[in-house]
Amino acid sequence: MSPFEHSGALREANRLIEQALATGQNHLDLSQLNLRQLPPQLEKLSQQLTSLNVSTEA
């Protein structure tokens, strides 16, 4: 079983991570992707983010 809910989830997560890096965002919301594990690229934001949402619950 893939660690990601759908085939495009990893690609979209990486796109959002790169966008956050480029724009200096300090909040990232990946909750709509229903990830089963965090993408390794998220490490790039470890010094930048103050808020990360990965919860699939309301």
Beta strands, then each sheet from edge to edge (+ up, - down):
strand 1: 27-29
strand 2: 51-53
sheet 1: 1+ 2+
end
